[in-house]
Every structure is written in structure tokens, then in C-alpha cells.
Amino acid sequence: MNYRKLILNRLLDKYERSSAYKGTASTNRRILINLCSDEFPEYDIEHTPTKELINSVVMDLEKEGLIGFEWMRFEKGNIISRIWLKLDSLQEAYRQAERMPKREQVENALAKVCELKSCITSPWIRNFLEDAQAWMEQKLSIPPFLPEDSDLMQNLLKALLFIDTKGEDELLERVFSLRCFGDSKYFEKNLRRRLLGILKKYWQEEDLQAGEWTDDEILSLIGIVKAPEQVEFCGNMLASIREQAVDFSPLVHGVSINAPTIRDLVISDLPEVKRILFIENKANYVDYVFKRRTPEELVIYHGGFYSPVKGLFFKKIYDAACRCGITFYHWGDMDLGGFQIFKRLKTQIIPTLRPYLMDVDAFMSMKRFWQAFDSKYAQALEKLLDDEDYQEFHQLIQVMLKEKARVEQEAFLSYSAAPLIDLM
């Protein structure tokens, strides 16, 4: 083991965490390490060869003016008590330790962040970069979410720039990684977790911080997806795609269209449709389409928290339906995530949205399928009682809190004694 580099690096680590590094030290306190402690477990006084080798290295470093040391009381020449860094020899200490000074590392990172910030338009990325800049200027350290490794940091900033400039294009995660880094797996292995952390904190959507989003749903917000985005629906719809007329009405078992088709889609009419029902879970959607849908209903598979592409389709549906006086419903889980999914769809796209089978009667009818939740989950639910955006569910939430239970939508598939409510 190279004890010379080890000693210098341990002392430099401690220096870079100290007020002396930040320039806020009020006294000339030494940056020291007690060798006979957990700070330097390698100094084994019971193993004479190791102890003497470290003693020799310490004395050499002291002669070179890099560190100071003192012997343990009554053990002069045998056991070293503590060592400290000579701050007037910092540059030489860094050189011999073969490491870049932290201040230089921070200055380099700060320059890259400021350069990137000048050409970024996405608010969430700018907010992150502004916070990172302020952190480095005030604390002289690398901020959270930015890797200390310079190559990783450069690639994270490169990814943010790529995301900012790609527009609304949707890319498979591995295609994104290949285009950005020339390696289809680099993003997943090295940067996925960090980018998700940034999105969770800086994406300007309240429910993203408090909700039950999956990692894939979060990444879909910026157009990075595991699989091509699809939208599934069933009902009477007349539309055009690149000026070619399309009638979806004969597809009585449902249809799926992809992201490019959604962008090209122009909905001209929803003949005979009086109700539009969004269904959160796939099994319930399929069951409803095959067994319950009437010609007066357009049924849409919502899934979890919708992506921008799905949101575009929902907006086109809403704009077309508004011309025809159609009523909107949403059917989802009676739980925290289900309420948040409903609220997001209502507040961002469909202000007239109503809940379906998401009330006290529906909850009580599913008692056989109640799932218990803990106090932390209860606290999250209680917060919704103070939010008027969840007013449709306040009575239900109070009952759920009393019973300490929630219900997943799939329960309705197994409980024949609870027929679905007629929307007529």
C-alpha cells in the first residue's frame, strides 16, 4: 500500500470539509488526524512492520514540509499520536497525492454550468442549473445531483442540453443513450438515477413530488420512453391523418395508435357519443370494452400519469367533445395515486371531469378487497383534505382514513355482486 498517498489524501479530504477550505475559519485550527483512532485504522501499533513503515513515511513527509506530527506521550520514537497538514504546502500535497484541488474542480464545474445555462430554455433545467451555480458559489463544493467525476458531470450536462434541444420528439431510452453518448446502455448505467432525481425535484408539477409516479412515467415527461408510446381507445370517432379520412367506429374491440399518429390526428366528429370514460388500469379497460361499452360511449385507456403524447391526445379529444356537449368521467384506483391521476387530468386538460366508481358507496362495496395502509400513507392522504382540487374525494378520503384501507380498481373485476353503475 502507498502510505504516502494515503496519508496525504486523508488529510486533504479533511481539509476540503473544513472551514479553512471555505475561508471561514476564525482561528488557525490545524487539519489533523489521530493515527490511533478510527480516522486511520491502517496504523496498527500491534503490527510492528506496518507501524514502523508508516512512522518512516510520516517522518519523510515532515522533513519535506508537507505535514507535522507528534509522538504519543512516553512513546517517542515508537508510536505517533497525530499528524496535521501544513497549509502553506497545499499545492505540493495535492501534486504528490495526484489529485485535483477541490476548489479547481468546483471552478471548472461552475464554468460548465454557467455556459450551459446561457443556452437552456426549459424552465426546470434552468432552475436546476441556477441552484447548482448558487451552491458552488456559496459552498465551494459540488452540489447534489451533479457527479464529482468530471466525465460523468460533462455527460450529465450533455444529456440536459440534448433534452432541451430535441423538442417534443419522443425517443426510446436506448436510442436516446446511443444518440447522446454513442452507447445504448450508458444512460441507464450511469445517469438515469441522477436525471430522475433532478426531475423529481425540479419538474414544475406538484404531484410529481408528492405522487406515486413510476420512474418510467417520470422520464416519459421529457420524451424518453422504454417502449413506443401507444394510446388505446374504443368508440365512434371520425378523424383525418395527413388529410386521409379515418373512421374508427367499426373497431368495436378497440384500437391502438402510436405517438406520430397522435400528432398527425385531426378529430372531426364523435358521432353518437354522449359519454367519454377514461379508465386507469388496463385489465378494467379491456373488460369494459368487451363487456360493457355502449355505442354512446368512447372509452380510453388512461394508464398511470400520462405522458406529453397522451396528454396531446386527451386534449384533442376534449376539444372535439366540447363542440358536442359530451360528459367526461374517469375511473381509477381509490388510493393516493388514483386521486392524483384524476386531479391532474381535470386541472390540466378536462375541467368538467367527474369520478366514476370512486366514491364511498363503491369503496364500501369492495370491503372484501380492501388493502391496509400505514401511518405514512395516511399522512399523505390527509394532506389532500386541505386541497380543493381533491374536493370530489374528501368524503371518501375521510372514510378511507377511518378504515385505514384503499381499493385497487381491479377489485371490480372479481366481485360480481357489485355491478357497474349505469352512466345514463
Beta strands, then each sheet from edge to edge (+ up, - down):
strand 1: 32-34
strand 2: 67-71
strand 3: 80-85
strand 4: 171-172
strand 5: 224-225
strand 6: 230-234
strand 7: 238-241
strand 8: 244-247
strand 9: 255-258
strand 10: 265-269
strand 11: 275-279
strand 12: 297-301
strand 13: 327-331
strand 14: 354-355
strand 15: 371-372
strand 16: 405-406
sheet 1: 1+ 3- 2+
sheet 2: 4+ 5+
sheet 3: 9+ 6- 12+ 11+ 13+ 14+
sheet 4: 8+ 7- 10+
sheet 5: 15+ 16-
end
